[in-house]
């Protein structure tokens, strides 16, 4: 692969091998954080219904997620 050749040019062999192993070890799976997804869905629903403008929607999403994260600490 081309990116492996580039890594080998930029780094010593040991470092390039470590980076390649790291990249190849990634499984590409994404897990959703359901409470955050629910907040986004709820606030987006009000936005798409025309009840709230975009700036207010973004502000509400940010505030609710910040609160959720603070409570989980």
N, CA, C, O and CB atoms as a CASP TS submission, in Angstrom:
PFRMAT TS
TARGET T0000
AUTHOR 0000-0000-0000
METHOD Language model
MODEL 1
PARENT N/A
ATOM      1  N   UNK     1       0.843  -1.185   0.000  1.00  0.00           N
ATOM      2  CA  UNK     1       0.000   0.000   0.000  1.00  0.00           C
ATOM      3  C   UNK     1       0.884   1.243   0.000  1.00  0.00           C
ATOM      4  O   UNK     1       1.983   1.238   0.555  1.00  0.00           O
ATOM      5  CB  UNK     1      -0.957   0.001   1.221  1.00  0.00           C
ATOM      6  N   UNK     2       0.406   2.275  -0.610  1.00  0.00           N
ATOM      7  CA  UNK     2       1.164   3.526  -0.735  1.00  0.00           C
ATOM      8  C   UNK     2       1.414   4.154   0.635  1.00  0.00           C
ATOM      9  O   UNK     2       2.523   4.621   0.894  1.00  0.00           O
ATOM     10  CB  UNK     2       0.414   4.520  -1.642  1.00  0.00           C
ATOM     11  N   UNK     3       0.414   4.178   1.517  1.00  0.00           N
ATOM     12  CA  UNK     3       0.594   4.836   2.808  1.00  0.00           C
ATOM     13  C   UNK     3       1.670   4.143   3.636  1.00  0.00           C
ATOM     14  O   UNK     3       2.353   4.798   4.424  1.00  0.00           O
ATOM     15  CB  UNK     3      -0.724   4.862   3.579  1.00  0.00           C
ATOM     16  N   UNK     4       1.831   2.850   3.474  1.00  0.00           N
ATOM     17  CA  UNK     4       2.901   2.142   4.181  1.00  0.00           C
ATOM     18  C   UNK     4       4.271   2.617   3.682  1.00  0.00           C
ATOM     19  O   UNK     4       5.198   2.796   4.471  1.00  0.00           O
ATOM     20  CB  UNK     4       2.758   0.608   3.990  1.00  0.00           C
ATOM     21  N   UNK     5       4.386   2.816   2.385  1.00  0.00           N
ATOM     22  CA  UNK     5       5.641   3.304   1.807  1.00  0.00           C
ATOM     23  C   UNK     5       5.960   4.709   2.303  1.00  0.00           C
ATOM     24  O   UNK     5       7.114   5.022   2.597  1.00  0.00           O
ATOM     25  CB  UNK     5       5.567   3.291   0.274  1.00  0.00           C
ATOM     26  N   UNK     6       4.939   5.552   2.396  1.00  0.00           N
ATOM     27  CA  UNK     6       5.130   6.922   2.886  1.00  0.00           C
ATOM     28  C   UNK     6       5.597   6.896   4.339  1.00  0.00           C
ATOM     29  O   UNK     6       6.517   7.623   4.714  1.00  0.00           O
ATOM     30  CB  UNK     6       3.820   7.743   2.754  1.00  0.00           C
ATOM     31  N   UNK     7       4.955   6.052   5.157  1.00  0.00           N
ATOM     32  CA  UNK     7       5.360   5.947   6.560  1.00  0.00           C
ATOM     33  C   UNK     7       6.807   5.489   6.679  1.00  0.00           C
ATOM     34  O   UNK     7       7.557   5.994   7.515  1.00  0.00           O
ATOM     35  CB  UNK     7       4.441   4.982   7.313  1.00  0.00           C
ATOM     36  N   UNK     8       7.192   4.543   5.851  1.00  0.00           N
ATOM     37  CA  UNK     8       8.554   4.033   5.903  1.00  0.00           C
ATOM     38  C   UNK     8       9.570   5.081   5.470  1.00  0.00           C
ATOM     39  O   UNK     8      10.723   5.045   5.902  1.00  0.00           O
ATOM     40  CB  UNK     8       8.681   2.802   5.032  1.00  0.00           C
ATOM     41  N   UNK     9       9.152   6.012   4.622  1.00  0.00           N
ATOM     42  CA  UNK     9      10.036   7.104   4.212  1.00  0.00           C
ATOM     43  C   UNK     9      10.170   8.146   5.330  1.00  0.00           C
ATOM     44  O   UNK     9      11.241   8.717   5.533  1.00  0.00           O
ATOM     45  CB  UNK     9       9.506   7.768   2.922  1.00  0.00           C
ATOM     46  N   UNK    10       9.062   8.385   6.052  1.00  0.00           N
ATOM     47  CA  UNK    10       9.056   9.435   7.073  1.00  0.00           C
ATOM     48  C   UNK    10       9.641   8.997   8.407  1.00  0.00           C
ATOM     49  O   UNK    10      10.222   9.813   9.122  1.00  0.00           O
ATOM     50  CB  UNK    10       7.659   9.916   7.288  1.00  0.00           C
ATOM     51  N   UNK    11       9.495   7.714   8.754  1.00  0.00           N
ATOM     52  CA  UNK    11       9.901   7.219  10.060  1.00  0.00           C
ATOM     53  C   UNK    11      10.896   6.083   9.906  1.00  0.00           C
ATOM     54  O   UNK    11      11.038   5.502   8.830  1.00  0.00           O
ATOM     55  CB  UNK    11       8.685   6.759  10.868  1.00  0.00           C
ATOM     56  N   UNK    12      11.588   5.772  11.012  1.00  0.00           N
ATOM     57  CA  UNK    12      12.449   4.609  10.968  1.00  0.00           C
ATOM     58  C   UNK    12      11.577   3.355  10.874  1.00  0.00           C
ATOM     59  O   UNK    12      10.364   3.424  11.068  1.00  0.00           O
ATOM     60  CB  UNK    12      13.377   4.557  12.213  1.00  0.00           C
ATOM     61  N   UNK    13      12.181   2.239  10.583  1.00  0.00           N
ATOM     62  CA  UNK    13      11.427   1.009  10.321  1.00  0.00           C
ATOM     63  C   UNK    13      10.583   0.590  11.522  1.00  0.00           C
ATOM     64  O   UNK    13       9.447   0.146  11.354  1.00  0.00           O
ATOM     65  CB  UNK    13      12.380  -0.119   9.945  1.00  0.00           C
ATOM     66  N   UNK    14      11.121   0.725  12.715  1.00  0.00           N
ATOM     67  CA  UNK    14      10.391   0.327  13.928  1.00  0.00           C
ATOM     68  C   UNK    14       9.154   1.195  14.137  1.00  0.00           C
ATOM     69  O   UNK    14       8.077   0.681  14.440  1.00  0.00           O
ATOM     70  CB  UNK    14      11.306   0.416  15.159  1.00  0.00           C
ATOM     71  N   UNK    15       9.305   2.506  13.978  1.00  0.00           N
ATOM     72  CA  UNK    15       8.177   3.426  14.160  1.00  0.00           C
ATOM     73  C   UNK    15       7.131   3.210  13.075  1.00  0.00           C
ATOM     74  O   UNK    15       5.936   3.202  13.371  1.00  0.00           O
ATOM     75  CB  UNK    15       8.660   4.890  14.147  1.00  0.00           C
ATOM     76  N   UNK    16       7.549   3.036  11.840  1.00  0.00           N
ATOM     77  CA  UNK    16       6.609   2.785  10.742  1.00  0.00           C
ATOM     78  C   UNK    16       5.831   1.502  11.001  1.00  0.00           C
ATOM     79  O   UNK    16       4.621   1.455  10.776  1.00  0.00           O
ATOM     80  CB  UNK    16       7.356   2.696   9.390  1.00  0.00           C
ATOM     81  N   UNK    17       6.514   0.460  11.473  1.00  0.00           N
ATOM     82  CA  UNK    17       5.844  -0.816  11.757  1.00  0.00           C
ATOM     83  C   UNK    17       4.813  -0.647  12.865  1.00  0.00           C
ATOM     84  O   UNK    17       3.733  -1.235  12.800  1.00  0.00           O
ATOM     85  CB  UNK    17       6.873  -1.892  12.153  1.00  0.00           C
ATOM     86  N   UNK    18       5.135   0.154  13.888  1.00  0.00           N
ATOM     87  CA  UNK    18       4.201   0.389  14.989  1.00  0.00           C
ATOM     88  C   UNK    18       2.959   1.131  14.510  1.00  0.00           C
ATOM     89  O   UNK    18       1.843   0.791  14.900  1.00  0.00           O
ATOM     90  CB  UNK    18       4.884   1.180  16.107  1.00  0.00           C
ATOM     91  N   UNK    19       3.148   2.137  13.669  1.00  0.00           N
ATOM     92  CA  UNK    19       2.013   2.898  13.139  1.00  0.00           C
ATOM     93  C   UNK    19       1.152   2.015  12.243  1.00  0.00           C
ATOM     94  O   UNK    19      -0.075   2.061  12.328  1.00  0.00           O
ATOM     95  CB  UNK    19       2.504   4.134  12.357  1.00  0.00           C
ATOM     96  N   UNK    20       1.769   1.226  11.402  1.00  0.00           N
ATOM     97  CA  UNK    20       1.033   0.330  10.515  1.00  0.00           C
ATOM     98  C   UNK    20       0.224  -0.669  11.338  1.00  0.00           C
ATOM     99  O   UNK    20      -0.936  -0.929  11.021  1.00  0.00           O
ATOM    100  CB  UNK    20       1.998  -0.409   9.561  1.00  0.00           C
ATOM    101  N   UNK    21       0.818  -1.230  12.386  1.00  0.00           N
ATOM    102  CA  UNK    21       0.106  -2.182  13.244  1.00  0.00           C
ATOM    103  C   UNK    21      -1.089  -1.510  13.921  1.00  0.00           C
ATOM    104  O   UNK    21      -2.157  -2.108  14.048  1.00  0.00           O
ATOM    105  CB  UNK    21       1.059  -2.769  14.308  1.00  0.00           C
ATOM    106  N   UNK    22      -0.900  -0.264  14.352  1.00  0.00           N
ATOM    107  CA  UNK    22      -1.992   0.473  14.984  1.00  0.00           C
ATOM    108  C   UNK    22      -3.141   0.692  14.009  1.00  0.00           C
ATOM    109  O   UNK    22      -4.299   0.449  14.346  1.00  0.00           O
ATOM    110  CB  UNK    22      -1.491   1.817  15.514  1.00  0.00           C
ATOM    111  N   UNK    23      -2.826   1.144  12.816  1.00  0.00           N
ATOM    112  CA  UNK    23      -3.848   1.400  11.801  1.00  0.00           C
ATOM    113  C   UNK    23      -4.576   0.112  11.424  1.00  0.00           C
ATOM    114  O   UNK    23      -5.800   0.099  11.297  1.00  0.00           O
ATOM    115  CB  UNK    23      -3.216   2.036  10.552  1.00  0.00           C
ATOM    116  N   UNK    24      -3.833  -0.951  11.248  1.00  0.00           N
ATOM    117  CA  UNK    24      -4.453  -2.215  10.867  1.00  0.00           C
ATOM    118  C   UNK    24      -5.277  -2.816  11.994  1.00  0.00           C
ATOM    119  O   UNK    24      -6.157  -3.639  11.741  1.00  0.00           O
ATOM    120  CB  UNK    24      -3.396  -3.199  10.430  1.00  0.00           C
ATOM    121  N   UNK    25      -5.009  -2.421  13.236  1.00  0.00           N
ATOM    122  CA  UNK    25      -5.746  -2.937  14.376  1.00  0.00           C
ATOM    123  C   UNK    25      -7.085  -2.259  14.612  1.00  0.00           C
ATOM    124  O   UNK    25      -7.896  -2.748  15.399  1.00  0.00           O
ATOM    125  CB  UNK    25      -4.919  -2.809  15.590  1.00  0.00           C
ATOM    126  N   UNK    26      -7.322  -1.157  13.951  1.00  0.00           N
ATOM    127  CA  UNK    26      -8.588  -0.437  14.115  1.00  0.00           C
ATOM    128  C   UNK    26      -9.683  -1.203  13.390  1.00  0.00           C
ATOM    129  O   UNK    26      -9.535  -1.584  12.229  1.00  0.00           O
ATOM    130  CB  UNK    26      -8.484   1.027  13.576  1.00  0.00           C
ATOM    131  N   UNK    27     -10.796  -1.423  14.106  1.00  0.00           N
ATOM    132  CA  UNK    27     -11.869  -2.198  13.487  1.00  0.00           C
ATOM    133  C   UNK    27     -12.925  -1.339  12.803  1.00  0.00           C
ATOM    134  O   UNK    27     -13.815  -1.871  12.139  1.00  0.00           O
ATOM    135  CB  UNK    27     -12.527  -3.057  14.521  1.00  0.00           C
ATOM    136  N   UNK    28     -12.841  -0.019  12.954  1.00  0.00           N
ATOM    137  CA  UNK    28     -13.752   0.866  12.250  1.00  0.00           C
ATOM    138  C   UNK    28     -15.166   0.891  12.794  1.00  0.00           C
ATOM    139  O   UNK    28     -16.065   1.444  12.160  1.00  0.00           O
ATOM    140  CB  UNK    28     -13.796   0.486  10.841  1.00  0.00           C
ATOM    141  N   UNK    29     -15.372   0.305  13.949  1.00  0.00           N
ATOM    142  CA  UNK    29     -16.711   0.240  14.525  1.00  0.00           C
ATOM    143  C   UNK    29     -17.003   1.521  15.300  1.00  0.00           C
ATOM    144  O   UNK    29     -16.141   2.038  16.010  1.00  0.00           O
ATOM    145  CB  UNK    29     -16.854  -0.996  15.443  1.00  0.00           C
ATOM    146  N   UNK    30     -18.200   2.016  15.161  1.00  0.00           N
ATOM    147  CA  UNK    30     -18.625   3.211  15.872  1.00  0.00           C
ATOM    148  C   UNK    30     -19.763   2.825  16.803  1.00  0.00           C
ATOM    149  O   UNK    30     -20.714   2.155  16.400  1.00  0.00           O
ATOM    150  CB  UNK    30     -19.060   4.340  14.885  1.00  0.00           C
ATOM    151  N   UNK    31     -19.652   3.254  18.048  1.00  0.00           N
ATOM    152  CA  UNK    31     -20.719   3.001  19.002  1.00  0.00           C
ATOM    153  C   UNK    31     -21.371   4.329  19.357  1.00  0.00           C
ATOM    154  O   UNK    31     -20.689   5.308  19.660  1.00  0.00           O
ATOM    155  CB  UNK    31     -20.183   2.281  20.274  1.00  0.00           C
ATOM    156  N   UNK    32     -22.688   4.351  19.315  1.00  0.00           N
ATOM    157  CA  UNK    32     -23.416   5.562  19.656  1.00  0.00           C
ATOM    158  C   UNK    32     -23.564   5.665  21.163  1.00  0.00           C
ATOM    159  O   UNK    32     -23.678   4.657  21.859  1.00  0.00           O
ATOM    160  CB  UNK    32     -24.793   5.585  18.976  1.00  0.00           C
ATOM    161  N   UNK    33     -23.560   6.865  21.645  1.00  0.00           N
ATOM    162  CA  UNK    33     -23.861   7.131  23.046  1.00  0.00           C
ATOM    163  C   UNK    33     -25.343   7.486  23.051  1.00  0.00           C
ATOM    164  O   UNK    33     -25.724   8.603  22.700  1.00  0.00           O
ATOM    165  CB  UNK    33     -22.943   8.300  23.673  1.00  0.00           C
ATOM    166  N   UNK    34     -26.166   6.537  23.447  1.00  0.00           N
ATOM    167  CA  UNK    34     -27.616   6.673  23.314  1.00  0.00           C
ATOM    168  C   UNK    34     -28.192   7.923  23.982  1.00  0.00           C
ATOM    169  O   UNK    34     -29.008   8.600  23.356  1.00  0.00           O
ATOM    170  CB  UNK    34     -28.279   5.464  23.888  1.00  0.00           C
ATOM    171  N   UNK    35     -27.815   8.267  25.213  1.00  0.00           N
ATOM    172  CA  UNK    35     -28.381   9.497  25.798  1.00  0.00           C
ATOM    173  C   UNK    35     -28.056  10.749  24.987  1.00  0.00           C
ATOM    174  O   UNK    35     -28.899  11.637  24.858  1.00  0.00           O
ATOM    175  CB  UNK    35     -27.870   9.675  27.215  1.00  0.00           C
ATOM    176  N   UNK    36     -26.847  10.829  24.443  1.00  0.00           N
ATOM    177  CA  UNK    36     -26.492  11.985  23.615  1.00  0.00           C
ATOM    178  C   UNK    36     -27.284  11.962  22.315  1.00  0.00           C
ATOM    179  O   UNK    36     -27.772  13.000  21.866  1.00  0.00           O
ATOM    180  CB  UNK    36     -24.976  12.004  23.318  1.00  0.00           C
ATOM    181  N   UNK    37     -27.413  10.798  21.714  1.00  0.00           N
ATOM    182  CA  UNK    37     -28.193  10.686  20.482  1.00  0.00           C
ATOM    183  C   UNK    37     -29.649  11.080  20.722  1.00  0.00           C
ATOM    184  O   UNK    37     -30.262  11.724  19.871  1.00  0.00           O
ATOM    185  CB  UNK    37     -28.117   9.256  19.927  1.00  0.00           C
ATOM    186  N   UNK    38     -30.204  10.702  21.868  1.00  0.00           N
ATOM    187  CA  UNK    38     -31.590  11.063  22.199  1.00  0.00           C
ATOM    188  C   UNK    38     -31.750  12.575  22.331  1.00  0.00           C
ATOM    189  O   UNK    38     -32.737  13.139  21.860  1.00  0.00           O
ATOM    190  CB  UNK    38     -32.027  10.374  23.504  1.00  0.00           C
ATOM    191  N   UNK    39     -30.778  13.234  22.973  1.00  0.00           N
ATOM    192  CA  UNK    39     -30.827  14.695  23.102  1.00  0.00           C
ATOM    193  C   UNK    39     -30.826  15.343  21.721  1.00  0.00           C
ATOM    194  O   UNK    39     -31.630  16.235  21.448  1.00  0.00           O
ATOM    195  CB  UNK    39     -29.630  15.214  23.941  1.00  0.00           C
ATOM    196  N   UNK    40     -29.936  14.899  20.864  1.00  0.00           N
ATOM    197  CA  UNK    40     -29.852  15.460  19.512  1.00  0.00           C
ATOM    198  C   UNK    40     -31.164  15.248  18.764  1.00  0.00           C
ATOM    199  O   UNK    40     -31.668  16.165  18.115  1.00  0.00           O
ATOM    200  CB  UNK    40     -28.684  14.824  18.731  1.00  0.00           C
ATOM    201  N   UNK    41     -31.715  14.040  18.854  1.00  0.00           N
ATOM    202  CA  UNK    41     -32.970  13.742  18.160  1.00  0.00           C
ATOM    203  C   UNK    41     -34.115  14.611  18.663  1.00  0.00           C
ATOM    204  O   UNK    41     -34.894  15.136  17.868  1.00  0.00           O
ATOM    205  CB  UNK    41     -33.329  12.272  18.329  1.00  0.00           C
ATOM    206  N   UNK    42     -34.220  14.765  19.980  1.00  0.00           N
ATOM    207  CA  UNK    42     -35.310  15.567  20.560  1.00  0.00           C
ATOM    208  C   UNK    42     -35.227  17.023  20.123  1.00  0.00           C
ATOM    209  O   UNK    42     -36.221  17.611  19.696  1.00  0.00           O
ATOM    210  CB  UNK    42     -35.277  15.485  22.090  1.00  0.00           C
ATOM    211  N   UNK    43     -34.044  17.594  20.231  1.00  0.00           N
ATOM    212  CA  UNK    43     -33.892  19.009  19.883  1.00  0.00           C
ATOM    213  C   UNK    43     -34.001  19.234  18.372  1.00  0.00           C
ATOM    214  O   UNK    43     -34.539  20.250  17.933  1.00  0.00           O
ATOM    215  CB  UNK    43     -32.546  19.534  20.393  1.00  0.00           C
ATOM    216  N   UNK    44     -33.497  18.301  17.587  1.00  0.00           N
ATOM    217  CA  UNK    44     -33.600  18.433  16.130  1.00  0.00           C
ATOM    218  C   UNK    44     -35.054  18.348  15.679  1.00  0.00           C
ATOM    219  O   UNK    44     -35.451  19.005  14.717  1.00  0.00           O
ATOM    220  CB  UNK    44     -32.765  17.347  15.429  1.00  0.00           C
ATOM    221  N   UNK    45     -35.841  17.541  16.372  1.00  0.00           N
ATOM    222  CA  UNK    45     -37.266  17.420  16.022  1.00  0.00           C
ATOM    223  C   UNK    45     -37.970  18.771  16.133  1.00  0.00           C
ATOM    224  O   UNK    45     -38.746  19.147  15.254  1.00  0.00           O
ATOM    225  CB  UNK    45     -37.962  16.385  16.935  1.00  0.00           C
ATOM    226  N   UNK    46     -37.694  19.501  17.220  1.00  0.00           N
ATOM    227  CA  UNK    46     -38.293  20.830  17.389  1.00  0.00           C
ATOM    228  C   UNK    46     -37.803  21.788  16.308  1.00  0.00           C
ATOM    229  O   UNK    46     -38.571  22.610  15.808  1.00  0.00           O
ATOM    230  CB  UNK    46     -37.967  21.396  18.784  1.00  0.00           C
ATOM    231  N   UNK    47     -36.529  21.682  15.948  1.00  0.00           N
ATOM    232  CA  UNK    47     -35.987  22.534  14.886  1.00  0.00           C
ATOM    233  C   UNK    47     -36.662  22.249  13.556  1.00  0.00           C
ATOM    234  O   UNK    47     -37.098  23.175  12.871  1.00  0.00           O
ATOM    235  CB  UNK    47     -34.478  22.333  14.757  1.00  0.00           C
ATOM    236  N   UNK    48     -36.753  20.980  13.182  1.00  0.00           N
ATOM    237  CA  UNK    48     -37.339  20.631  11.889  1.00  0.00           C
ATOM    238  C   UNK    48     -38.844  20.889  11.839  1.00  0.00           C
ATOM    239  O   UNK    48     -39.423  21.007  10.759  1.00  0.00           O
ATOM    240  CB  UNK    48     -37.062  19.177  11.574  1.00  0.00           C
ATOM    241  N   UNK    49     -39.473  20.974  13.008  1.00  0.00           N
ATOM    242  CA  UNK    49     -40.899  21.316  13.062  1.00  0.00           C
ATOM    243  C   UNK    49     -41.100  22.826  12.977  1.00  0.00           C
ATOM    244  O   UNK    49     -42.233  23.305  12.941  1.00  0.00           O
ATOM    245  CB  UNK    49     -41.535  20.771  14.354  1.00  0.00           C
ATOM    246  N   UNK    50     -39.986  23.578  12.944  1.00  0.00           N
ATOM    247  CA  UNK    50     -40.079  25.024  12.832  1.00  0.00           C
ATOM    248  C   UNK    50     -40.379  25.719  14.141  1.00  0.00           C
ATOM    249  O   UNK    50     -40.737  26.897  14.144  1.00  0.00           O
ATOM    250  CB  UNK    50     -41.118  25.379  11.846  1.00  0.00           C
ATOM    251  N   UNK    51     -40.241  25.017  15.259  1.00  0.00           N
ATOM    252  CA  UNK    51     -40.550  25.590  16.566  1.00  0.00           C
ATOM    253  C   UNK    51     -39.395  26.381  17.162  1.00  0.00           C
ATOM    254  O   UNK    51     -39.607  27.267  17.989  1.00  0.00           O
ATOM    255  CB  UNK    51     -40.947  24.502  17.514  1.00  0.00           C
ATOM    256  N   UNK    52     -38.163  26.059  16.740  1.00  0.00           N
ATOM    257  CA  UNK    52     -36.965  26.692  17.302  1.00  0.00           C
ATOM    258  C   UNK    52     -35.994  26.963  16.161  1.00  0.00           C
ATOM    259  O   UNK    52     -35.882  26.167  15.228  1.00  0.00           O
ATOM    260  CB  UNK    52     -36.299  25.790  18.408  1.00  0.00           C
ATOM    261  N   UNK    53     -35.281  28.114  16.242  1.00  0.00           N
ATOM    262  CA  UNK    53     -34.303  28.403  15.181  1.00  0.00           C
ATOM    263  C   UNK    53     -33.012  27.604  15.409  1.00  0.00           C
ATOM    264  O   UNK    53     -32.829  26.987  16.459  1.00  0.00           O
ATOM    265  CB  UNK    53     -33.990  29.928  15.128  1.00  0.00           C
ATOM    266  N   UNK    54     -32.135  27.628  14.422  1.00  0.00           N
ATOM    267  CA  UNK    54     -30.917  26.814  14.453  1.00  0.00           C
ATOM    268  C   UNK    54     -30.006  27.182  15.621  1.00  0.00           C
ATOM    269  O   UNK    54     -29.510  26.298  16.320  1.00  0.00           O
ATOM    270  CB  UNK    54     -30.158  26.966  13.146  1.00  0.00           C
ATOM    271  N   UNK    55     -29.781  28.473  15.838  1.00  0.00           N
ATOM    272  CA  UNK    55     -28.883  28.890  16.918  1.00  0.00           C
ATOM    273  C   UNK    55     -29.384  28.414  18.281  1.00  0.00           C
ATOM    274  O   UNK    55     -28.601  27.930  19.098  1.00  0.00           O
ATOM    275  CB  UNK    55     -28.733  30.412  16.923  1.00  0.00           C
ATOM    276  N   UNK    56     -30.669  28.549  18.521  1.00  0.00           N
ATOM    277  CA  UNK    56     -31.245  28.106  19.791  1.00  0.00           C
ATOM    278  C   UNK    56     -31.164  26.585  19.918  1.00  0.00           C
ATOM    279  O   UNK    56     -30.916  26.062  21.005  1.00  0.00           O
ATOM    280  CB  UNK    56     -32.709  28.575  19.913  1.00  0.00           C
ATOM    281  N   UNK    57     -31.373  25.883  18.813  1.00  0.00           N
ATOM    282  CA  UNK    57     -31.279  24.419  18.822  1.00  0.00           C
ATOM    283  C   UNK    57     -29.880  23.970  19.192  1.00  0.00           C
ATOM    284  O   UNK    57     -29.708  23.091  20.037  1.00  0.00           O
ATOM    285  CB  UNK    57     -31.668  23.842  17.460  1.00  0.00           C
ATOM    286  N   UNK    58     -28.882  24.568  18.566  1.00  0.00           N
ATOM    287  CA  UNK    58     -27.491  24.218  18.858  1.00  0.00           C
ATOM    288  C   UNK    58     -27.166  24.519  20.317  1.00  0.00           C
ATOM    289  O   UNK    58     -26.535  23.711  20.999  1.00  0.00           O
ATOM    290  CB  UNK    58     -26.528  24.985  17.924  1.00  0.00           C
ATOM    291  N   UNK    59     -27.598  25.675  20.788  1.00  0.00           N
ATOM    292  CA  UNK    59     -27.354  26.061  22.177  1.00  0.00           C
ATOM    293  C   UNK    59     -27.978  25.057  23.157  1.00  0.00           C
ATOM    294  O   UNK    59     -27.348  24.662  24.139  1.00  0.00           O
ATOM    295  CB  UNK    59     -27.912  27.468  22.438  1.00  0.00           C
ATOM    296  N   UNK    60     -29.210  24.656  22.878  1.00  0.00           N
ATOM    297  CA  UNK    60     -29.885  23.704  23.761  1.00  0.00           C
ATOM    298  C   UNK    60     -29.196  22.342  23.748  1.00  0.00           C
ATOM    299  O   UNK    60     -29.052  21.709  24.794  1.00  0.00           O
ATOM    300  CB  UNK    60     -31.348  23.549  23.351  1.00  0.00           C
ATOM    301  N   UNK    61     -28.773  21.894  22.577  1.00  0.00           N
ATOM    302  CA  UNK    61     -28.064  20.612  22.482  1.00  0.00           C
ATOM    303  C   UNK    61     -26.762  20.685  23.283  1.00  0.00           C
ATOM    304  O   UNK    61     -26.466  19.788  24.072  1.00  0.00           O
ATOM    305  CB  UNK    61     -27.772  20.247  20.993  1.00  0.00           C
ATOM    306  N   UNK    62     -25.999  21.732  23.082  1.00  0.00           N
ATOM    307  CA  UNK    62     -24.729  21.881  23.802  1.00  0.00           C
ATOM    308  C   UNK    62     -24.940  21.922  25.308  1.00  0.00           C
ATOM    309  O   UNK    62     -24.212  21.267  26.053  1.00  0.00           O
ATOM    310  CB  UNK    62     -24.008  23.147  23.350  1.00  0.00           C
ATOM    311  N   UNK    63     -25.926  22.680  25.759  1.00  0.00           N
ATOM    312  CA  UNK    63     -26.193  22.799  27.190  1.00  0.00           C
ATOM    313  C   UNK    63     -26.618  21.460  27.790  1.00  0.00           C
ATOM    314  O   UNK    63     -26.136  21.067  28.853  1.00  0.00           O
ATOM    315  CB  UNK    63     -27.274  23.850  27.441  1.00  0.00           C
ATOM    316  N   UNK    64     -27.510  20.774  27.112  1.00  0.00           N
ATOM    317  CA  UNK    64     -27.999  19.495  27.648  1.00  0.00           C
ATOM    318  C   UNK    64     -26.889  18.440  27.681  1.00  0.00           C
ATOM    319  O   UNK    64     -26.790  17.677  28.642  1.00  0.00           O
ATOM    320  CB  UNK    64     -29.183  18.984  26.805  1.00  0.00           C
ATOM    321  N   UNK    65     -26.064  18.392  26.648  1.00  0.00           N
ATOM    322  CA  UNK    65     -24.976  17.409  26.627  1.00  0.00           C
ATOM    323  C   UNK    65     -23.937  17.768  27.679  1.00  0.00           C
ATOM    324  O   UNK    65     -23.410  16.873  28.340  1.00  0.00           O
ATOM    325  CB  UNK    65     -24.321  17.337  25.224  1.00  0.00           C
ATOM    326  N   UNK    66     -23.628  19.051  27.855  1.00  0.00           N
ATOM    327  CA  UNK    66     -22.688  19.459  28.905  1.00  0.00           C
ATOM    328  C   UNK    66     -23.188  19.031  30.272  1.00  0.00           C
ATOM    329  O   UNK    66     -22.426  18.506  31.084  1.00  0.00           O
ATOM    330  CB  UNK    66     -22.471  20.976  28.878  1.00  0.00           C
ATOM    331  N   UNK    67     -24.457  19.253  30.524  1.00  0.00           N
ATOM    332  CA  UNK    67     -25.052  18.862  31.797  1.00  0.00           C
ATOM    333  C   UNK    67     -24.989  17.349  31.996  1.00  0.00           C
ATOM    334  O   UNK    67     -24.639  16.867  33.073  1.00  0.00           O
ATOM    335  CB  UNK    67     -26.502  19.342  31.874  1.00  0.00           C
ATOM    336  N   UNK    68     -25.326  16.623  30.961  1.00  0.00           N
ATOM    337  CA  UNK    68     -25.265  15.153  31.020  1.00  0.00           C
ATOM    338  C   UNK    68     -23.849  14.672  31.354  1.00  0.00           C
ATOM    339  O   UNK    68     -23.670  13.785  32.188  1.00  0.00           O
ATOM    340  CB  UNK    68     -25.727  14.541  29.678  1.00  0.00           C
ATOM    341  N   UNK    69     -22.860  15.257  30.706  1.00  0.00           N
ATOM    342  CA  UNK    69     -21.473  14.863  30.947  1.00  0.00           C
ATOM    343  C   UNK    69     -21.007  15.248  32.343  1.00  0.00           C
ATOM    344  O   UNK    69     -20.269  14.494  32.976  1.00  0.00           O
ATOM    345  CB  UNK    69     -20.562  15.494  29.911  1.00  0.00           C
ATOM    346  N   UNK    70     -21.427  16.405  32.829  1.00  0.00           N
ATOM    347  CA  UNK    70     -21.071  16.818  34.179  1.00  0.00           C
ATOM    348  C   UNK    70     -21.685  15.888  35.230  1.00  0.00           C
ATOM    349  O   UNK    70     -21.050  15.574  36.236  1.00  0.00           O
ATOM    350  CB  UNK    70     -21.520  18.257  34.423  1.00  0.00           C
ATOM    351  N   UNK    71     -22.904  15.460  34.993  1.00  0.00           N
ATOM    352  CA  UNK    71     -23.575  14.556  35.924  1.00  0.00           C
ATOM    353  C   UNK    71     -22.943  13.179  35.949  1.00  0.00           C
ATOM    354  O   UNK    71     -23.035  12.467  36.949  1.00  0.00           O
ATOM    355  CB  UNK    71     -25.032  14.434  35.569  1.00  0.00           C
ATOM    356  N   UNK    72     -22.304  12.800  34.855  1.00  0.00           N
ATOM    357  CA  UNK    72     -21.733  11.451  34.790  1.00  0.00           C
ATOM    358  C   UNK    72     -20.326  11.383  35.383  1.00  0.00           C
ATOM    359  O   UNK    72     -19.752  10.298  35.481  1.00  0.00           O
ATOM    360  CB  UNK    72     -21.700  10.972  33.349  1.00  0.00           C
ATOM    361  N   UNK    73     -19.763  12.529  35.782  1.00  0.00           N
ATOM    362  CA  UNK    73     -18.407  12.521  36.371  1.00  0.00           C
ATOM    363  C   UNK    73     -18.425  12.056  37.801  1.00  0.00           C
ATOM    364  O   UNK    73     -17.376  11.991  38.442  1.00  0.00           O
ATOM    365  CB  UNK    73     -17.781  13.905  36.301  1.00  0.00           C
TER
END
